[in-house]
Every structure is written in structure tokens, then in C-alpha cells.
Amino acid sequence: GVYPITQGTLSAGNNYTIVYTGNTLTIAKAQQQIAWTQTLVVGCNDTTEVILAATANSGLTVSYTVADTNIAKVSGNVLSLLHPGTTVVTAVQKGDSNHLAASPVTDTVVYEASSLVSEHWTDALLFDNSSGDYVAWQWYKNGQAVAGANNPFYSDTPTLNGQYFVIATNQNGQRIESCLLTITANAPIPGGIKVFPNPATAGAPVTISCNYPRGALQGAVLQLVDINGKVRQKITSVQESMQVTMPSDTGIYVINLQLANGQRVTVNVLVIY
């Protein structure tokens, strides 16, 4: 602020007269900066909340805003992820009586989709577009875009083997990136389910492997559904490895695993004689 400089109690004694000229002391507000080096690529470890960690060198509290509140919302310094996608988060410190406002700092949150891609058979990946929201795809293998791989499915011959992800674009132009899937030939993908043998024999048991930690399977439901949508079996005590008897009718069946947090993955099973 601005403070007047007055004569106050200044005196030269009885022999002199002071002719005093006043002035003012101006103390300017201090500048401040925001530091923020946090990485906001989330989703693949089932994270749905992130503690934002921007700091101001003034020691004042930083606040945040989110550009697209359909992707995420913020309360205090807690960022809650709502839907897969990308949006900008801005850190702000507006200053106080002693500090100027800091220049805003932005970071991009990338909420990767952990349950939209599933392995079908041993040579194909399928993007779940049951919502009909997505209109374009680009698949990547080992960090490189695969030329011509622009469909909601991707296949490798003779089998999947490597690191895969897809960038999908919805009708509003919003791009989302799926989690990186590291697939070893004939092994279940992380966060997926796998059936062996597949194709399966009618009326015979198969082994279903759920590639999730035991805790993540608590409250999960596994269903065996035929192509007409009829539920043939429903299992509420889901284990990491289970044996399930296939129907006696031949055809294609869908095994659907839904976790307690709403995440869903499926795999097709071909039943033959």
C-alpha cells in the first residue's frame, strides 16, 4: 500500500526551525509464480480421483478449473474423472493484499479408457462402440500407428503379440486414448478375460481367466449370454480362474464380466461339436 512519511517527533531543538517536506512510501505487491509439474495421464490403474499438486511460491492456496466438465470435475484440489477423454485443467492463484495474481498454469488431463478394448479370440482386439458415439479409430502397435487400421477392430496374424492401443474420436471430435495393452501371444491381456479352449466343445467345461486382482473381483458378476441376448449362466462369486460348462447348443456365446465399479469386458466363445 501507500504510506505517508510525516515529520512525527523529529526536532532540531530550540535554536533551529525545521522546514519539513513530506513524501509517501509505496510498497508494491509481490509477484508470485505457480509451479506444476504433475503428469495427468490417468485411468489405466483404475484411478478415478487425482490430488492436484500445483504450488505458489507465495505459499497461498492454488485453485483449479476444468475446461470440459463432462470429462472431469474439481473440488478443492481433488480432480474426479468422469468419462474417458482429454481436457485442460488450469491452476490459478488470484493473489491477496500482499501479492499480485499469478499467471495461470495449465496441464492436460488424459483419462485413458481402461475397459473399451477387449481381446477376441487370440488375434483380434475389439473397441466397444455399443454406445454408437465413436466414428473414427487409429490403432497403434509398439508405439507406431498401423497404416489402414482405422476400424473399431484390429487383428494380427497369426496372433496378437506386442503393445497396443487405439485413439478413438467421437461425434463431437473428442479423442480418447485406450490404455496400453501389453499382450504376450496366447496370454490374457491385463484387465481382460480369456477362455481356454476357444473354440470350445458343446457341453464341455472351459477355463475362464479373469486378469484382475482378487480384490477387484469382489462384487463382480459374470454372465454367459447367447446371441439372442438370453442369459444362460450367471456367476456372482467370480474368481481369478474358474471352470464353466458350455451349453450343449453350438453357436457363438458372449461371456460378459462386469466389475463392481461398472467396468465391463467381454469375450466371444465359439461352441462346436
C-alpha positions in Angstrom: 0.0 0.0 0.0 0.9 3.7 0.2 2.1 5.2 3.5 2.6 8.9 4.2 6.1 9.9 5.6 5.4 12.6 8.2 7.7 14.6 10.5 6.5 12.8 13.5 8.6 13.6 16.6 11.6 14.9 14.6 13.0 18.1 16.2 16.2 20.2 15.8 16.0 21.8 19.3 15.2 25.4 20.3 17.9 27.0 18.1 16.6 25.8 14.7 13.5 25.6 12.8 12.9 22.6 10.5 11.1 23.2 7.3 9.8 19.7 6.6 8.9 18.3 3.2 6.7 15.2 3.4 6.6 12.2 1.0 5.0 8.8 0.7 6.3 5.3 0.9 4.8 2.9 -1.7 5.1 -0.9 -1.1 4.2 -2.7 -4.3 2.5 -6.2 -4.1 4.9 -9.0 -4.5 4.8 -11.1 -7.6 4.2 -14.9 -7.4 4.6 -17.9 -9.7 2.8 -21.3 -9.9 4.9 -24.4 -10.2 3.2 -27.5 -11.6 5.0 -30.5 -13.0 2.4 -33.2 -12.3 1.6 -35.8 -15.0 -2.2 -36.2 -15.5 -2.3 -39.3 -17.6 -4.7 -41.5 -15.6 -7.3 -44.2 -15.9 -5.3 -47.4 -16.6 -4.7 -48.2 -13.0 -8.5 -47.8 -12.2 -7.8 -44.3 -10.7 -10.9 -42.1 -10.6 -9.5 -39.3 -8.4 -6.3 -37.4 -8.5 -4.9 -35.0 -5.9 -3.7 -31.9 -7.8 -0.3 -30.6 -6.6 0.3 -27.2 -8.1 2.1 -24.8 -5.6 2.6 -21.0 -5.5 5.9 -19.7 -4.2 3.9 -17.2 -2.1 2.5 -20.1 0.0 -1.0 -19.1 -1.0 -3.5 -21.8 -1.9 -3.9 -22.6 -5.6 -7.4 -23.2 -7.1 -8.3 -25.1 -10.2 -10.8 -25.1 -13.1 -11.6 -27.7 -15.7 -12.4 -26.8 -19.3 -14.7 -29.8 -20.1 -16.7 -30.8 -17.1 -18.0 -33.8 -18.9 -14.5 -35.3 -18.7 -13.7 -34.3 -15.1 -14.7 -32.1 -12.2 -12.7 -30.5 -9.5 -13.5 -29.8 -5.8 -10.7 -28.1 -3.9 -7.6 -29.9 -5.1 -9.4 -33.2 -5.9 -9.9 -34.0 -9.6 -12.6 -36.5 -10.2 -12.6 -38.4 -13.6 -16.0 -38.8 -15.1 -15.6 -40.1 -18.7 -12.6 -41.1 -20.9 -11.2 -38.2 -22.9 -8.9 -35.2 -22.8 -9.4 -31.8 -21.2 -7.4 -28.9 -19.9 -7.0 -28.1 -16.1 -6.0 -24.6 -15.1 -4.2 -23.7 -11.9 -5.0 -20.2 -10.6 -3.8 -18.0 -7.7 -5.6 -14.7 -7.7 -3.4 -13.0 -5.1 -4.2 -11.2 -1.9 -3.5 -7.8 -0.3 0.3 -8.5 -0.4 0.6 -10.5 -3.7 -0.3 -9.9 -7.3 -2.2 -12.6 -9.2 0.0 -15.4 -10.6 0.0 -16.2 -14.3 -2.3 -19.2 -14.7 -0.7 -22.5 -15.5 -2.4 -25.3 -17.5 -2.0 -29.0 -17.6 -3.8 -31.6 -19.8 -5.6 -34.5 -18.2 -5.7 -37.6 -20.4 -8.3 -40.0 -18.9 -7.5 -43.2 -20.8 -10.2 -45.8 -21.3 -9.5 -48.9 -19.4 -12.5 -51.0 -20.5 -13.3 -50.1 -24.1 -10.9 -52.6 -25.7 -11.1 -56.3 -25.3 -9.4 -59.3 -26.8 -11.4 -61.6 -29.0 -10.0 -65.0 -29.9 -6.2 -64.7 -30.0 -5.7 -62.5 -33.0 -8.2 -59.6 -32.6 -8.9 -56.6 -30.4 -12.4 -55.0 -30.4 -13.3 -51.5 -29.4 -16.7 -51.4 -27.6 -18.8 -48.9 -29.6 -22.1 -50.2 -28.4 -23.0 -46.6 -27.5 -22.6 -45.6 -31.1 -20.7 -42.4 -30.0 -17.4 -43.1 -31.9 -16.9 -42.6 -35.6 -13.1 -42.9 -36.2 -10.2 -45.1 -34.9 -6.5 -45.3 -35.3 -4.7 -48.4 -33.9 -1.1 -48.4 -32.7 1.3 -51.3 -32.3 4.6 -50.9 -30.4 4.2 -47.1 -30.4 3.6 -46.8 -34.2 0.4 -46.0 -36.0 -0.7 -49.0 -38.1 -1.4 -47.9 -41.7 -5.0 -48.7 -42.6 -6.0 -49.8 -39.1 -9.0 -47.4 -38.9 -11.8 -49.8 -37.9 -13.4 -50.5 -34.5 -11.5 -53.8 -34.5 -7.8 -54.7 -35.1 -6.3 -58.1 -35.9 -2.8 -59.6 -36.1 -1.8 -62.7 -37.9 -1.3 -65.3 -36.6 -1.8 -63.9 -33.1 -1.6 -60.7 -31.1 1.9 -60.1 -29.7 3.1 -56.7 -28.6 1.9 -53.4 -27.2 -1.4 -52.0 -28.5 -3.7 -49.0 -28.0 -6.2 -47.1 -30.0 -7.2 -43.5 -30.3 -10.9 -43.1 -31.0 -12.8 -40.0 -32.0 -16.5 -39.4 -31.1 -19.1 -37.5 -33.0 -18.1 -34.2 -31.2 -14.5 -34.5 -32.3 -13.3 -35.6 -28.8 -10.4 -38.0 -28.9 -9.8 -40.7 -26.3 -6.9 -43.0 -25.9 -7.2 -46.5 -24.6 -4.9 -48.0 -22.1 -1.7 -49.6 -23.4 -2.2 -53.4 -23.7 0.9 -55.4 -23.5 0.0 -58.8 -24.9 2.0 -61.9 -25.0 0.9 -64.5 -27.5 -1.9 -66.7 -26.1 -1.9 -64.9 -22.7 -4.8 -62.9 -21.3 -4.5 -59.2 -21.6 -4.2 -57.1 -18.5 -7.7 -56.2 -17.3 -9.3 -58.7 -19.6 -10.8 -62.1 -19.6 -9.8 -65.2 -21.6 -11.4 -68.5 -22.3 -9.5 -71.8 -22.9 -10.0 -73.7 -25.1 -11.7 -71.5 -27.6 -13.4 -72.8 -29.7 -15.0 -75.0 -27.0 -16.8 -78.3 -27.2 -20.6 -78.2 -26.6 -21.4 -79.3 -23.1 -17.7 -79.4 -22.0 -16.0 -77.2 -19.4 -13.7 -74.3 -20.2 -11.4 -72.3 -18.1 -12.1 -68.6 -17.7 -9.2 -66.5 -16.6 -10.0 -63.0 -15.2 -6.9 -61.0 -15.3 -7.7 -58.7 -12.3 -6.6 -58.7 -8.7 -8.7 -60.7 -6.3 -9.9 -57.5 -4.6 -11.2 -56.1 -7.9 -13.4 -59.1 -8.5 -15.3 -58.6 -5.2 -18.9 -57.9 -6.2 -18.3 -58.7 -9.8 -20.8 -60.6 -12.0 -20.0 -62.9 -14.9 -22.7 -63.9 -17.4 -22.8 -66.3 -20.3 -25.2 -64.9 -22.9 -26.3 -66.4 -26.2 -26.5 -64.3 -29.5 -30.2 -63.7 -28.8 -29.4 -61.9 -25.5 -30.6 -64.7 -23.2 -28.5 -65.2 -20.1 -27.6 -68.9 -19.9 -25.5 -68.7 -16.8 -24.8 -66.1 -14.1 -22.0 -66.3 -11.6 -21.7 -63.8 -8.7 -18.7 -65.4 -6.9 -16.1 -64.6 -9.6 -12.6 -66.0 -9.2 -9.4 -65.3 -11.0 -9.7 -68.7 -12.6 -12.9 -70.7 -13.0 -14.3 -73.6 -14.9 -17.6 -73.1 -16.6 -19.6 -75.7 -18.6 -20.6 -74.6 -22.0 -24.1 -75.0 -23.3 -25.0 -78.1 -25.3 -26.1 -76.0 -28.2 -23.5 -74.9 -30.7 -23.0 -71.3 -31.7 -21.4 -68.1 -30.6 -21.7 -67.0 -26.9 -20.6 -63.9 -25.1 -19.0 -64.0 -21.7 -19.6 -60.7 -20.0 -17.7 -59.7 -16.9 -18.9 -56.6 -15.0 -16.9 -55.3 -12.0 -18.5 -53.6 -9.0 -17.1 -50.2 -10.3 -19.1 -50.6 -13.5 -16.1 -51.6 -15.7 -17.2 -54.2 -18.3 -15.2 -56.5 -20.6 -16.4 -59.3 -22.9 -15.1 -62.2 -24.9 -16.7 -64.3 -27.5 -16.7 -68.1 -27.3 -17.4 -70.4 -30.3 -19.1 -73.6 -29.2 -18.8 -76.6 -31.6 -19.5 -80.3 -31.6 
